[in-house]
Amino acid sequence: MNNGYEIQPRKEAFKEGIAALTGLATSIVSDVLGRTIGAVDILPVNKSPVSVCGNAVTVSVRSGDNLMIHKALQILQPGDVLVVDGGGDISRALFGEIMMTVAKSRGAVGAVLDAAIRDVEAFERHQFPCWARGVNMRGPYKDGPGSINVPIAIGGMVINPGDIILGDCDGIIALPPGLVMEAVRLGREKEAVERKTIQLIHDGKYDDSWVDISLKQKGVL
């Protein structure tokens, strides 16, 4: 680290894990992992349905400043997801159409910011998935400092460089590579259970007796 600046090497993507995790719902993965993971108040800005599964390139910046995000754009590779800890500040946009276009041209598959963005229509027009804490037309400072490929926190969720980012219309979760295949196994099992439950509802055979059993145990009924 030098005067508040730090640039670490990009972590190689766990491609097998990304392929296996792609298509699973964030809600299902969160459920099977104890309902403890997931970013809070980081929501999609796109109007149409969005999904992403890719390799985290992390950035930490001073509130309202995007200098080191520009630097991070230079190291993006195909399949990466740019993840920015902007301290939750939404007084200035840290990311807009020009930066999004650069990221997309380098193969990035999405962006996540605990901060504000602008040029929202461009993200929809170019079908580039983005999750953010807010929207603000005011531009950022470009003075630094900041860090690249270091552990960060987004909406209360810790993300390490090289984690797999899974995002959809419900939000964003991050998984360390060592946990991914177990999450996939458990997630596929839960998917099957949920499909069966929905079919039972359609068939008029859904059993919700567990509700009254639970309430009786609590002395309500």
C-alpha positions as CSV (number, residue, x, y, z in Angstrom):
1,M,0.0,0.0,0.0
2,N,1.2,3.5,-0.9
3,N,-0.4,6.6,0.6
4,G,-3.8,4.9,0.6
5,Y,-3.4,3.2,-2.7
6,E,-3.2,-0.6,-3.2
7,I,-3.4,-2.6,-6.4
8,Q,-3.3,-6.4,-6.0
9,P,-3.2,-9.0,-8.8
10,R,-6.5,-10.1,-10.3
11,K,-7.6,-13.5,-9.1
12,E,-8.2,-16.1,-11.8
13,A,-11.8,-17.1,-12.2
14,F,-13.1,-20.5,-11.0
15,K,-14.7,-21.2,-14.3
16,E,-16.1,-24.6,-13.4
17,G,-17.9,-23.2,-10.4
18,I,-19.2,-20.2,-12.4
19,A,-20.7,-22.6,-15.0
20,A,-22.2,-24.8,-12.3
21,L,-23.8,-21.9,-10.3
22,T,-25.2,-20.1,-13.4
23,G,-29.0,-20.1,-13.4
24,L,-29.6,-20.8,-9.8
25,A,-31.7,-18.2,-8.0
26,T,-30.0,-16.1,-5.3
27,S,-32.9,-16.8,-2.9
28,I,-32.3,-20.5,-3.2
29,V,-28.6,-20.3,-2.7
30,S,-29.1,-18.0,0.3
31,D,-31.6,-20.4,1.8
32,V,-29.5,-23.5,1.5
33,L,-26.5,-21.7,3.1
34,G,-28.4,-20.6,6.2
35,R,-30.1,-17.5,4.9
36,T,-27.1,-15.5,6.2
37,I,-25.5,-14.3,2.9
38,G,-26.6,-11.6,0.5
39,A,-26.2,-7.9,0.1
40,V,-28.8,-5.6,1.7
41,D,-30.2,-2.6,-0.2
42,I,-28.1,-3.3,-3.3
43,L,-30.7,-3.6,-6.1
44,P,-30.8,-4.0,-9.8
45,V,-31.1,-0.7,-11.8
46,N,-32.2,-2.5,-15.0
47,K,-35.8,-2.4,-15.9
48,S,-35.9,-5.8,-17.6
49,P,-34.9,-9.1,-15.8
50,V,-31.2,-9.4,-15.1
51,S,-28.9,-12.2,-14.0
52,V,-25.1,-12.5,-13.7
53,C,-22.6,-15.1,-12.5
54,G,-19.0,-14.2,-12.7
55,N,-15.6,-13.6,-11.1
56,A,-15.3,-10.7,-8.6
57,V,-12.8,-7.9,-9.3
58,T,-13.1,-5.8,-6.2
59,V,-12.5,-2.0,-5.7
60,S,-12.6,0.1,-2.5
61,V,-12.8,3.9,-3.0
62,R,-13.3,7.0,-1.0
63,S,-16.9,8.2,-0.9
64,G,-17.7,10.1,-4.1
65,D,-14.4,9.3,-5.9
66,N,-14.0,6.9,-8.8
67,L,-10.3,7.3,-9.8
68,M,-9.4,3.7,-8.8
69,I,-12.5,2.3,-10.5
70,H,-11.1,3.7,-13.8
71,K,-7.8,1.8,-13.0
72,A,-9.8,-1.4,-12.3
73,L,-11.4,-1.2,-15.7
74,Q,-8.0,-1.7,-17.2
75,I,-7.6,-5.1,-15.7
76,L,-11.0,-6.5,-16.3
77,Q,-11.2,-9.7,-18.3
78,P,-14.1,-11.6,-19.9
79,G,-16.4,-13.1,-17.3
80,D,-15.5,-10.6,-14.6
81,V,-18.0,-8.7,-12.4
82,L,-16.8,-5.3,-11.2
83,V,-17.7,-4.9,-7.5
84,V,-17.2,-1.5,-5.8
85,D,-17.3,-0.6,-2.2
86,G,-18.2,3.1,-2.2
87,G,-19.0,3.3,1.4
88,G,-22.8,3.3,0.7
89,D,-22.6,7.0,-0.2
90,I,-25.1,8.0,-2.9
91,S,-24.3,11.8,-3.1
92,R,-22.3,11.3,-6.3
93,A,-22.5,8.7,-9.1
94,L,-19.3,6.6,-9.4
95,F,-20.2,4.7,-12.6
96,G,-22.1,5.7,-15.7
97,E,-22.5,5.0,-19.4
98,I,-18.8,5.6,-20.5
99,M,-17.4,3.4,-17.7
100,M,-20.0,0.8,-18.4
101,T,-19.1,0.8,-22.1
102,V,-15.4,0.3,-21.2
103,A,-16.3,-2.6,-18.8
104,K,-18.5,-4.3,-21.4
105,S,-15.9,-3.9,-24.2
106,R,-13.4,-5.8,-22.0
107,G,-15.8,-8.6,-21.4
108,A,-17.2,-7.8,-18.0
109,V,-20.6,-9.3,-17.4
110,G,-21.9,-7.0,-14.8
111,A,-21.2,-4.4,-12.1
112,V,-22.2,-4.1,-8.4
113,L,-21.8,-0.8,-6.5
114,D,-22.4,0.1,-2.9
115,A,-22.8,3.6,-4.2
116,A,-24.8,5.5,-6.8
117,I,-24.7,5.2,-10.6
118,R,-26.1,7.4,-13.4
119,D,-27.1,7.0,-17.0
120,V,-29.6,4.4,-16.0
121,E,-31.2,4.2,-19.4
122,A,-27.9,3.2,-20.9
123,F,-27.6,0.1,-18.7
124,E,-31.0,-1.0,-19.9
125,R,-30.4,-0.1,-23.5
126,H,-27.1,-2.1,-23.6
127,Q,-28.5,-4.9,-21.5
128,F,-25.6,-4.6,-19.0
129,P,-26.6,-5.9,-15.6
130,C,-25.9,-3.5,-12.8
131,W,-26.8,-3.4,-9.1
132,A,-26.4,-0.3,-7.0
133,R,-27.5,1.4,-3.8
134,G,-28.9,4.4,-5.6
135,V,-29.0,6.8,-8.6
136,N,-27.6,10.3,-8.8
137,M,-26.8,12.5,-11.8
138,R,-24.0,14.3,-10.0
139,G,-20.5,13.3,-11.1
140,P,-17.7,12.1,-9.0
141,Y,-14.3,13.3,-7.9
142,K,-11.2,11.7,-9.4
143,D,-8.6,12.2,-6.7
144,G,-8.3,8.8,-5.0
145,P,-7.3,7.0,-2.9
146,G,-8.5,3.5,-3.2
147,S,-7.6,-0.2,-3.5
148,I,-8.1,-2.9,-6.1
149,N,-8.5,-6.7,-5.5
150,V,-8.7,-6.5,-1.7
151,P,-11.5,-7.7,0.6
152,I,-14.4,-5.3,0.7
153,A,-18.0,-5.2,2.0
154,I,-21.1,-4.5,0.0
155,G,-24.4,-4.0,1.7
156,G,-23.1,-5.8,4.8
157,M,-21.7,-8.8,2.8
158,V,-18.0,-9.4,2.7
159,I,-16.6,-10.1,-0.8
160,N,-13.0,-11.3,-1.6
161,P,-11.4,-10.9,-5.0
162,G,-12.0,-14.2,-6.9
163,D,-15.3,-14.9,-5.2
164,I,-18.2,-15.8,-7.5
165,I,-20.8,-13.2,-7.8
166,L,-24.4,-14.4,-8.4
167,G,-27.0,-11.8,-9.1
168,D,-30.6,-11.6,-10.2
169,C,-33.7,-9.5,-9.8
170,D,-33.7,-10.2,-6.1
171,G,-30.2,-9.0,-5.4
172,I,-26.6,-10.1,-5.1
173,I,-24.7,-12.8,-3.2
174,A,-21.0,-13.7,-3.2
175,L,-19.5,-17.2,-2.7
176,P,-15.9,-18.2,-2.1
177,P,-14.7,-20.8,-4.6
178,G,-14.4,-23.5,-1.9
179,L,-18.1,-23.3,-1.1
180,V,-19.5,-23.1,-4.6
181,M,-20.0,-26.8,-5.5
182,E,-21.7,-27.6,-2.2
183,A,-24.0,-24.6,-2.7
184,V,-24.8,-25.9,-6.2
185,R,-25.6,-29.4,-4.9
186,L,-27.8,-28.1,-2.2
187,G,-29.4,-25.5,-4.4
188,R,-30.4,-28.1,-7.1
189,E,-32.0,-30.2,-4.4
190,K,-34.0,-27.3,-3.1
191,E,-35.0,-26.4,-6.7
192,A,-36.5,-29.8,-7.1
193,V,-38.4,-29.6,-3.8
194,E,-39.8,-26.2,-4.7
195,R,-40.9,-27.4,-8.2
196,K,-42.7,-30.3,-6.5
197,T,-44.4,-27.9,-4.0
198,I,-45.6,-25.6,-6.7
199,Q,-47.0,-28.5,-8.7
200,L,-48.9,-29.7,-5.5
201,I,-50.4,-26.2,-5.2
202,H,-51.6,-26.3,-8.8
203,D,-53.0,-29.8,-8.3
204,G,-54.9,-28.8,-5.1
205,K,-52.8,-31.1,-3.0
206,Y,-50.7,-28.7,-1.1
207,D,-50.3,-29.6,2.6
208,D,-50.0,-26.6,4.9
209,S,-50.8,-28.4,8.1
210,W,-47.3,-27.5,9.4
211,V,-48.6,-23.9,10.0
212,D,-51.1,-25.0,12.7
213,I,-48.7,-27.5,14.1
214,S,-46.1,-24.7,14.6
215,L,-48.7,-22.4,16.1
216,K,-49.9,-25.1,18.5
217,Q,-46.3,-25.7,19.6
218,K,-46.1,-21.9,20.4
219,G,-49.4,-22.1,22.4
220,V,-51.3,-20.0,20.0
221,L,-53.9,-22.6,19.0
